[in-house]
Amino acid sequence: MNAFISLRRHLTPAQVIIYFSILCFFSPPVLGSVVSFVFHGGAVWSVLLLATRRRCLNIDRPMLAMTIAIYAYCAATVLASIVNGTLRADVAHFLPLITLLFFPISYSTWSIIDKATLARIAVLASAAACCGALVLAIVQYYWFGMLRAEGGAGNPIVFATVTCLAVMMCLSGALSGTEKAWRPLTVAALAGVVATVYSGSRMVWVALLIAVVAILVVNRQRFTRANMRRLLVVAGASGLLTAAITSPIIVDRTHFLFDDWEALSTIGDHSTPLGLRVGLWDIGLDAFREAPFFGHGIAAGRALAQQGFKERFGTNQGFNHFHNGFLTALVEAGLLGVLALAAIFGVAVWNAARVLRRSADPVERFGATMIVVTVIIYVIGGLTGILVGHDILDSTLMVFLVCGTYLACGRTVSPIVKSSSQVGFFE
């Protein structure tokens, strides 16, 4: 009992946020849905702290702009159900929106930690996540014979997305100057790249390359002639090593893509991954034309995907989305919903761009880079997969948008505690 009391006295609010942050950045590729439990648990506890006035909302302009965009998307989704008279059927499908609604709560919680400390946690925890992701990918691919590694996420696309984000944190930390040990970070990033390739998620491969270019562009002013020479050597060696390890997977997945395209274009085969997506996109566009402004609602949109595929192609597929995040939003919530969804990423990029134009602070630029790569990876990956509506992806998106916004342009606040004797375990 005395040990517990001593722990309560010495475990400060900032220390709790440190451990919380480590789990949030480490768990998505390795522990999968654990990130959802951790994020939501922290958010619920923060609500209790706010309710008891032991914590206050940190309302600044960047946070307010992001909150308005996120809440507008949630409101558009609910409005679509009301207009279509499907509110009762859609209630259970509103649960993922709670994750997004926690944005201002989580932002206020993370705002009590020192920015440099949070940036270092994001980098080091992501480095550990990359190494863990590679171990899982190798075990799943060679030991269990899985053609596409799923890591701890249980889904290759989700695994690739969150691992790609971890890779970007390693590269950003190494190039921005927030972490001096660039060699271990380079090794960790390489491990994450290999794990991402083992997932077989081709669209995330594209997003990874574009995000790497974005990081190089953001940090181009830090490159001297000597640094550039070293960067080229490291990049060349890493590229050759990655190609040597993963070339069979890349060749096979590319070959499958061309085979799928040939089957689709010559005999109209919609049973392949590419054919399934093209069929769903066709069905989704027709559904959008039927209800362009407010959509059909969530439950009805999912029913359209399943029924439409059965009617057109004679197969039963249990799809609950259209393998395109924006098209899914169009079908479920119409133009209002997709514009609100796009606004979330637009506001995030706007906040990041302002910082990158005006600030030379390494931590702030690291936060802005975190936002930029998150938007790139989610938007590009979401063009052929899920954008929002998945527990791991939604929680990870909030972690990166909250922390990125705070690091880039947020203000640090102190936790409000009633008295020193009332400092609790999670305050």
C-alpha positions as CSV (number, residue, x, y, z in Angstrom):
1,M,0.0,0.0,0.0
2,N,2.8,2.4,0.9
3,A,4.5,1.6,-2.4
4,F,1.3,2.5,-4.3
5,I,1.1,5.8,-2.4
6,S,4.7,6.5,-3.2
7,L,4.1,5.8,-6.8
8,R,1.1,8.2,-6.9
9,R,3.3,10.9,-5.4
10,H,6.2,10.5,-7.8
11,L,4.3,9.7,-11.1
12,T,3.6,13.2,-12.3
13,P,1.0,14.1,-15.1
14,A,3.8,14.7,-17.6
15,Q,5.4,11.3,-16.8
16,V,2.0,9.6,-17.4
17,I,1.7,11.3,-20.7
18,I,5.2,10.1,-21.6
19,Y,4.3,6.5,-21.1
20,F,1.0,7.0,-22.8
21,S,2.8,8.5,-25.8
22,I,5.3,5.7,-26.0
23,L,2.4,3.2,-26.3
24,C,0.5,5.3,-28.8
25,F,3.5,5.5,-31.2
26,F,4.9,2.0,-30.7
27,S,1.7,-0.1,-30.7
28,P,0.0,0.4,-34.1
29,P,2.4,-1.8,-36.2
30,V,3.3,-4.3,-33.4
31,L,0.3,-4.5,-31.1
32,G,-2.5,-3.5,-33.5
33,S,-5.7,-2.6,-31.7
34,V,-3.9,-1.9,-28.5
35,V,-3.4,1.7,-29.8
36,S,-7.2,2.0,-29.9
37,F,-7.6,0.9,-26.3
38,V,-4.8,3.1,-25.1
39,F,-6.0,6.2,-27.1
40,H,-9.6,5.9,-26.0
41,G,-8.7,5.1,-22.4
42,G,-6.6,8.2,-22.2
43,A,-9.3,10.3,-23.8
44,V,-12.0,9.0,-21.4
45,W,-9.7,9.7,-18.5
46,S,-9.0,13.2,-19.8
47,V,-12.8,13.8,-20.0
48,L,-13.0,12.9,-16.3
49,L,-10.2,15.3,-15.5
50,L,-11.8,18.1,-17.5
51,A,-15.1,17.4,-15.7
52,T,-13.5,17.6,-12.3
53,R,-11.6,20.7,-13.4
54,R,-8.2,19.1,-12.9
55,R,-7.4,19.8,-16.5
56,C,-8.5,22.6,-18.9
57,L,-9.1,22.7,-22.6
58,N,-6.2,24.1,-24.5
59,I,-8.0,26.1,-27.2
60,D,-5.7,27.7,-29.7
61,R,-6.3,28.6,-33.4
62,P,-4.7,25.5,-35.0
63,M,-6.6,23.2,-32.6
64,L,-9.8,25.1,-33.1
65,A,-9.6,24.9,-36.9
66,M,-8.9,21.2,-36.8
67,T,-11.7,20.6,-34.4
68,I,-14.2,22.5,-36.5
69,A,-13.2,20.4,-39.6
70,I,-13.5,17.1,-37.7
71,Y,-16.8,18.0,-36.1
72,A,-18.2,19.2,-39.4
73,Y,-17.4,15.7,-40.9
74,C,-19.1,14.0,-38.0
75,A,-22.1,16.3,-38.2
76,A,-22.4,15.7,-42.0
77,T,-22.4,11.9,-41.4
78,V,-25.2,12.2,-38.8
79,L,-27.1,14.7,-41.0
80,A,-27.0,12.2,-43.9
81,S,-28.7,9.6,-41.7
82,I,-31.3,12.0,-40.5
83,V,-32.2,13.2,-44.1
84,N,-32.4,9.6,-45.3
85,G,-34.4,8.5,-42.3
86,T,-31.9,5.8,-41.4
87,L,-30.8,7.2,-38.0
88,R,-31.8,4.1,-36.1
89,A,-30.0,1.8,-38.5
90,D,-26.9,3.9,-38.4
91,V,-26.6,4.5,-34.7
92,A,-24.2,1.6,-34.2
93,H,-22.1,2.8,-37.1
94,F,-21.6,6.1,-35.4
95,L,-19.2,4.6,-32.9
96,P,-16.0,5.2,-35.0
97,L,-16.9,8.9,-35.0
98,I,-16.2,9.0,-31.2
99,T,-12.5,8.5,-32.0
100,L,-12.5,11.7,-34.1
101,L,-14.6,13.6,-31.6
102,F,-11.9,13.1,-29.0
103,F,-9.5,15.3,-30.9
104,P,-9.7,18.5,-28.7
105,I,-9.7,16.4,-25.5
106,S,-6.6,14.5,-26.5
107,Y,-4.9,17.7,-27.8
108,S,-5.4,19.3,-24.4
109,T,-3.9,16.3,-22.7
110,W,-0.8,16.1,-24.8
111,S,-0.3,19.9,-24.4
112,I,1.1,19.5,-20.9
113,I,4.2,17.7,-22.1
114,D,7.4,19.4,-23.3
115,K,7.5,19.6,-27.1
116,A,11.0,18.4,-27.4
117,T,10.3,15.4,-25.2
118,L,7.2,14.4,-27.2
119,A,9.1,14.7,-30.5
120,R,11.9,12.4,-29.2
121,I,9.3,9.9,-28.0
122,A,7.6,9.9,-31.4
123,V,11.0,9.2,-33.1
124,L,12.3,6.6,-30.7
125,A,9.0,4.7,-30.2
126,S,8.5,4.7,-33.9
127,A,12.0,3.3,-34.4
128,A,11.2,0.4,-32.0
129,A,7.9,-0.1,-33.8
130,C,9.8,-0.4,-37.2
131,C,12.0,-3.1,-35.7
132,G,9.1,-5.0,-34.2
133,A,7.1,-4.7,-37.4
134,L,10.0,-6.3,-39.4
135,V,10.3,-9.2,-36.9
136,L,6.5,-9.9,-37.2
137,A,6.6,-9.6,-41.0
138,I,9.5,-12.1,-41.3
139,V,7.8,-14.5,-38.9
140,Q,4.4,-14.3,-40.7
141,Y,5.9,-14.5,-44.2
142,Y,8.5,-17.3,-43.7
143,W,7.2,-19.2,-40.7
144,F,3.4,-19.0,-41.1
145,G,3.5,-18.8,-44.9
146,M,1.4,-15.7,-45.1
147,L,1.7,-14.1,-48.6
148,R,1.1,-10.6,-47.2
149,A,2.4,-9.7,-43.7
150,E,-0.3,-8.3,-41.4
151,G,1.9,-7.5,-38.3
152,G,-0.1,-6.9,-35.2
153,A,-2.8,-5.0,-37.1
154,G,-4.4,-8.2,-38.6
155,N,-4.7,-6.5,-42.0
156,P,-1.9,-6.0,-44.5
157,I,-3.1,-2.5,-45.7
158,V,-3.5,-1.2,-42.1
159,F,-0.2,-2.8,-41.1
160,A,1.5,-1.1,-44.1
161,T,-0.1,2.3,-43.3
162,V,1.0,2.5,-39.7
163,T,4.4,1.0,-40.3
164,C,4.9,3.6,-43.1
165,L,4.1,6.3,-40.6
166,A,6.7,4.9,-38.2
167,V,9.3,4.9,-41.0
168,M,8.6,8.6,-41.7
169,M,9.1,9.5,-38.0
170,C,12.5,7.8,-38.1
171,L,13.5,9.7,-41.2
172,S,12.1,13.0,-40.0
173,G,14.0,12.6,-36.7
174,A,17.2,11.8,-38.4
175,L,17.0,14.7,-41.0
176,S,15.4,17.4,-38.9
177,G,18.0,17.4,-36.1
178,T,15.6,16.5,-33.3
179,E,17.5,13.3,-32.7
180,K,21.3,13.1,-33.2
181,A,21.7,9.4,-33.5
182,W,20.9,9.2,-37.2
183,R,22.6,5.8,-37.8
184,P,20.3,3.7,-35.6
185,L,17.3,5.7,-37.0
186,T,18.4,4.9,-40.5
187,V,18.6,1.2,-39.7
188,A,15.2,1.3,-38.0
189,A,13.7,3.1,-41.0
190,L,15.1,0.5,-43.3
191,A,13.6,-2.2,-41.2
192,G,10.2,-0.5,-41.4
193,V,10.5,-0.1,-45.2
194,V,11.2,-3.8,-45.6
195,A,8.2,-4.7,-43.3
196,T,6.0,-2.4,-45.4
197,V,7.1,-4.2,-48.6
198,Y,6.3,-7.6,-47.0
199,S,2.7,-6.3,-46.5
200,G,2.3,-6.3,-50.3
201,S,0.3,-3.1,-50.1
202,R,1.2,-1.5,-53.4
203,M,-0.5,1.8,-52.9
204,V,1.2,2.3,-49.6
205,W,4.5,1.7,-51.4
206,V,3.7,4.7,-53.6
207,A,2.7,6.8,-50.5
208,L,6.0,5.8,-48.9
209,L,8.1,7.1,-51.8
210,I,6.1,10.3,-52.0
211,A,6.4,10.9,-48.2
212,V,10.2,10.4,-48.4
213,V,10.4,13.0,-51.1
214,A,8.3,15.4,-49.0
215,I,10.6,14.9,-46.0
216,L,13.7,15.6,-48.1
217,V,12.0,18.8,-49.5
218,V,11.1,20.0,-46.0
219,N,14.6,19.5,-44.7
220,R,16.5,20.5,-47.9
221,Q,18.0,23.6,-46.2
222,R,19.9,21.4,-43.7
223,F,21.8,19.6,-46.5
224,T,25.4,20.8,-47.0
225,R,27.6,19.4,-49.7
226,A,29.0,16.8,-47.3
227,N,25.6,15.9,-45.9
228,M,24.3,15.5,-49.5
229,R,27.1,13.1,-50.3
230,R,26.5,11.1,-47.2
231,L,22.7,11.1,-47.8
232,L,23.2,9.7,-51.4
233,V,25.5,7.0,-50.1
234,V,23.1,6.0,-47.3
235,A,20.1,6.1,-49.7
236,G,21.9,4.1,-52.4
237,A,23.0,1.5,-49.9
238,S,19.6,1.3,-48.3
239,G,17.9,1.0,-51.7
240,L,20.2,-1.8,-52.9
241,L,19.7,-3.7,-49.6
242,T,15.9,-3.3,-49.7
243,A,15.8,-4.4,-53.3
244,A,18.0,-7.5,-52.6
245,I,15.7,-8.6,-49.7
246,T,12.3,-7.7,-51.2
247,S,12.7,-7.9,-55.0
248,P,10.8,-11.2,-55.2
249,I,7.8,-9.7,-53.4
250,I,7.9,-6.5,-55.5
251,V,8.2,-8.4,-58.7
252,D,5.3,-10.8,-57.8
253,R,3.0,-8.0,-56.7
254,T,3.7,-6.0,-59.8
255,H,3.1,-9.1,-62.0
256,F,-0.2,-9.7,-60.2
257,L,-1.3,-6.2,-60.9
258,F,-0.6,-6.5,-64.6
259,D,-2.4,-9.9,-64.7
260,D,-5.4,-8.4,-62.9
261,W,-5.5,-5.5,-65.4
262,E,-5.3,-7.9,-68.3
263,A,-8.1,-10.1,-66.9
264,L,-10.3,-7.1,-66.3
265,S,-9.7,-5.4,-69.7
266,T,-10.0,-8.6,-71.8
267,I,-12.7,-10.7,-70.1
268,G,-14.2,-8.3,-67.5
269,D,-13.0,-10.4,-64.6
270,H,-14.0,-8.7,-61.4
271,S,-12.9,-11.5,-59.0
272,T,-9.3,-10.2,-58.8
273,P,-8.3,-7.5,-56.3
274,L,-8.1,-4.9,-59.1
275,G,-11.4,-6.1,-60.6
276,L,-13.1,-5.9,-57.2
277,R,-12.1,-2.3,-56.7
278,V,-13.1,-1.2,-60.2
279,G,-16.5,-2.9,-59.7
280,L,-17.0,-1.2,-56.3
281,W,-16.0,2.2,-57.7
282,D,-18.5,1.8,-60.5
283,I,-21.2,0.8,-58.0
284,G,-20.3,3.7,-55.8
285,L,-20.4,6.3,-58.5
286,D,-23.9,5.2,-59.5
287,A,-25.0,5.3,-55.9
288,F,-23.5,8.9,-55.6
289,R,-25.5,10.0,-58.6
290,E,-28.7,8.8,-57.0
291,A,-28.1,10.9,-53.9
292,P,-25.4,13.4,-54.5
293,F,-26.0,15.9,-51.7
294,F,-26.6,13.9,-48.5
295,G,-25.8,10.4,-49.6
296,H,-27.6,7.2,-48.5
297,G,-26.4,6.9,-44.9
298,I,-23.8,4.4,-43.6
299,A,-25.9,1.3,-43.3
300,A,-27.6,1.8,-46.7
301,G,-24.2,2.6,-48.3
302,R,-22.8,-0.7,-47.1
303,A,-25.9,-2.5,-48.3
304,L,-25.5,-0.9,-51.8
305,A,-21.9,-2.2,-52.0
306,Q,-22.9,-5.7,-51.2
307,Q,-26.1,-5.9,-53.2
308,G,-24.7,-4.1,-56.2
309,F,-21.8,-6.4,-56.5
310,K,-24.0,-9.4,-56.3
311,E,-26.4,-8.1,-58.9
312,R,-23.7,-7.0,-61.4
313,F,-21.1,-9.7,-61.0
314,G,-23.0,-12.6,-59.3
315,T,-20.7,-12.9,-56.3
316,N,-21.3,-12.4,-52.6
317,Q,-18.7,-10.0,-51.2
318,G,-18.9,-8.7,-47.6
319,F,-17.6,-5.2,-48.4
320,N,-18.5,-2.4,-45.9
321,H,-16.7,0.3,-47.9
322,F,-15.9,1.1,-51.5
323,H,-12.1,0.7,-51.3
324,N,-11.8,4.5,-51.7
325,G,-12.2,6.6,-48.7
326,F,-13.5,9.6,-50.5
327,L,-16.0,7.6,-52.6
328,T,-17.2,5.9,-49.4
329,A,-17.9,9.3,-47.9
330,L,-19.7,10.4,-51.1
331,V,-22.0,7.4,-51.0
332,E,-22.6,7.6,-47.2
333,A,-22.8,11.4,-46.7
334,G,-22.8,12.9,-50.1
335,L,-21.0,16.0,-51.2
336,L,-21.3,17.6,-47.8
337,G,-19.6,14.6,-46.2
338,V,-16.7,14.3,-48.6
339,L,-16.0,18.1,-48.5
340,A,-15.9,17.9,-44.7
341,L,-13.6,14.9,-44.9
342,A,-11.3,16.7,-47.3
343,A,-11.4,19.7,-45.1
344,I,-9.8,17.7,-42.2
345,F,-6.7,17.0,-44.3
346,G,-6.8,20.4,-45.9
347,V,-6.8,22.3,-42.6
348,A,-4.0,20.0,-41.3
349,V,-1.8,20.8,-44.4
350,W,-2.6,24.5,-44.0
351,N,-1.4,24.5,-40.4
352,A,1.7,22.6,-41.4
353,A,2.5,24.9,-44.4
354,R,2.3,28.0,-42.3
355,V,4.8,26.6,-39.8
356,L,7.2,25.4,-42.6
357,R,7.1,28.9,-44.2
358,R,7.7,30.9,-41.0
359,S,9.5,28.7,-38.5
360,A,13.1,27.5,-38.3
361,D,12.6,25.7,-35.0
362,P,13.5,22.0,-35.5
363,V,10.7,20.7,-33.2
364,E,8.1,22.8,-34.9
365,R,9.2,21.8,-38.3
366,F,9.2,18.2,-37.2
367,G,5.6,18.5,-36.1
368,A,4.7,20.1,-39.4
369,T,6.5,17.3,-41.2
370,M,4.5,14.7,-39.1
371,I,1.3,16.3,-40.4
372,V,2.4,16.4,-44.0
373,V,3.5,12.8,-44.1
374,T,0.3,11.6,-42.3
375,V,-1.9,13.4,-44.9
376,I,0.2,11.9,-47.7
377,I,0.1,8.4,-46.5
378,Y,-3.6,8.4,-45.5
379,V,-4.9,10.2,-48.6
380,I,-2.9,8.1,-51.1
381,G,-3.5,4.8,-49.3
382,G,-7.2,5.7,-48.9
383,L,-7.6,6.0,-52.7
384,T,-7.7,2.2,-52.9
385,G,-8.5,1.3,-49.3
386,I,-9.9,2.7,-46.1
387,L,-9.4,6.3,-45.1
388,V,-11.5,6.5,-41.9
389,G,-13.8,4.1,-40.1
390,H,-11.2,1.5,-38.9
391,D,-10.3,1.5,-35.2
392,I,-6.5,1.3,-35.7
393,L,-6.4,3.8,-38.5
394,D,-8.7,6.2,-36.8
395,S,-6.8,6.1,-33.5
396,T,-3.4,6.4,-35.2
397,L,-4.7,9.3,-37.3
398,M,-5.7,11.2,-34.2
399,V,-2.4,10.4,-32.5
400,F,-0.4,11.9,-35.4
401,L,-2.7,14.8,-36.1
402,V,-3.0,15.8,-32.4
403,C,0.8,15.5,-31.7
404,G,1.7,17.0,-35.1
405,T,-0.5,20.0,-34.6
406,Y,0.7,20.5,-31.0
407,L,4.4,20.2,-31.9
408,A,4.1,22.4,-35.0
409,C,2.0,25.3,-33.7
410,G,0.3,24.5,-30.4
411,R,1.0,26.0,-27.0
412,T,2.1,24.2,-23.9
413,V,-0.1,24.4,-20.8
414,S,0.2,23.3,-17.3
415,P,-2.2,20.7,-15.8
416,I,-4.6,22.2,-13.3
417,V,-4.6,20.3,-10.0
418,K,-6.7,21.3,-7.0
419,S,-4.0,20.7,-4.4
420,S,-0.7,18.8,-4.1
421,S,-2.4,16.2,-1.9
422,Q,-4.9,15.4,-4.7
423,V,-2.4,14.5,-7.4
424,G,-3.7,11.2,-8.7
425,F,-2.3,8.4,-10.8
426,F,-3.5,9.7,-14.1
427,E,-3.7,13.5,-13.4
